[in-house]
Amino acid sequence: MKILQIDKYHYIKGGAETVFFNTIDLLEEKGHTAIPFCLKSTKNRPSIYEKYFVDYPELSESSVLTKIKKTPAFFYNKESARKLEQLILQEKPDIAHIHLLFNGISVSILPVLQKYKIPIVMTAHDHRLICPAYAFTNGKQELCEICKESKQYWRCITNKCSKGNLTNSILLSLDCYFREYFYPPIKLIDQFIFVSKFSQNKHFEANPIYAEKSTHLYNFTPIVQDGNSTKENYILYFGRISEEKGISTLIKAMKSFPHIHLKIAGTGPLLQKLSADKTDNISFLGFKEGQELKELISKARFVVVPSECYENNPLTIIEAMTLSTPIIGSNIGGIPELIQSNITGYLFSPGSIEELTKVIDHAINLEPSKYQQMVKATKEYAFLNFSKEAHYTRLMNIYKSTIENYN
């Protein structure tokens, strides 16, 4: 089978790109042809298909003049449509799988795919289909679902929902209106894949039509457990160091445990401030990846995911559980559906220092036998839900059913 894999970036920008590349590797490993279609960038990984990639800048990193000049293509990129048509005529793919579409490639490719009768599957890695700023938060980083409930996308402008940036908020709001009235994805895309039941339900609430053309499939990781790593006396946070991730709450809770080490791997806007105020039991390790990160995760007693925003399907949890490390996670978004309380980890109310302190205290004082049971249960749960073999079987069923229903 020939499968178009469409994403804005052809390098690791975030979780969506990790899934994008993991999916390509998995499909090729199983003998399929995975064809990437992305934007051009000096950061890109090499590809034999890069001549078809679209020349469109990262607007957030561009000059004011470039932003003005490229704004029309932000909504409808004619070059994307032209380049994709060339690629289709050359490769004749069986199906298209979209990961990230907006802010670059644009909805212009959807009519092209329809023209050549190519079924379209889209993974909703975030909430951009029903929330202009994609995270259900306003400019004050408060949870907000106004646009989902009323389609009042102009609220994104008045609330500066794009991280407090008025210009970006205007663009995102106008893009939602443009899609809604001219190229609605809900009508042009054949099947949506939601990576959490939480996200799936939010979309159902926004528009019942999603229930008729969607399925649920957790992300996966190709990480393989090397064996039973010896656990060490620390808990780990890894990921972006920013306010919505709840890292400040975690650090405040850790002040009650001077004998337990908290290791923090990652970078972000709060790094300098938090590292200046840290206590002796907290270490900031900077950005980690590959084998070094894998060892950090597998040796940790627990990985903490203290997010205070609507997480979708965090790869941090999937990677940690695959490496047999139980999770302490906030009870918000898609996090609680990944954690079996008291079996593979623990939950606490997001933003509650008191609850998190109690949970950490209970977790680190578990009897050794009970902790080993939790480690075993975590590994088994990950194998059943996040392995690449299980993911491949379900993904191919989605592809095949979408093609059959299209024809």
Protein Blocks (a to p, Z undefined) as FASTA:
>chain_A
ZZddddfbfcdfblmlmmmmmmmmmmmmnopacdddddddfkbccdfklmmpccdddfkl
pcfklmmmmmmmmmocfklmmmmmmmmmmnopabdcdfbfghklommlmmmmmmnopacd
dddfblmlmomnlnopafkopacfklmmnopaklmmmnomngoiaklmmmmmmmmmmmmm
mmgfklmpmbdcdfbfklmmmmmmmomklmmmccddddddfbdcfbjcddddddddeddd
dfklommmmmmmmmmmmmbccddedddjklmmmmmmpcfkbccebjaehjllmmmmmmpm
bdcdfbfbdcfbdfklmmmmmnopacddddehjllmmpcghkloccddehilklmmmmmm
mmmmgcfklmmmmmmmmmmmmmmmmcmklmmmmmmmmmmmmmmmmZZ
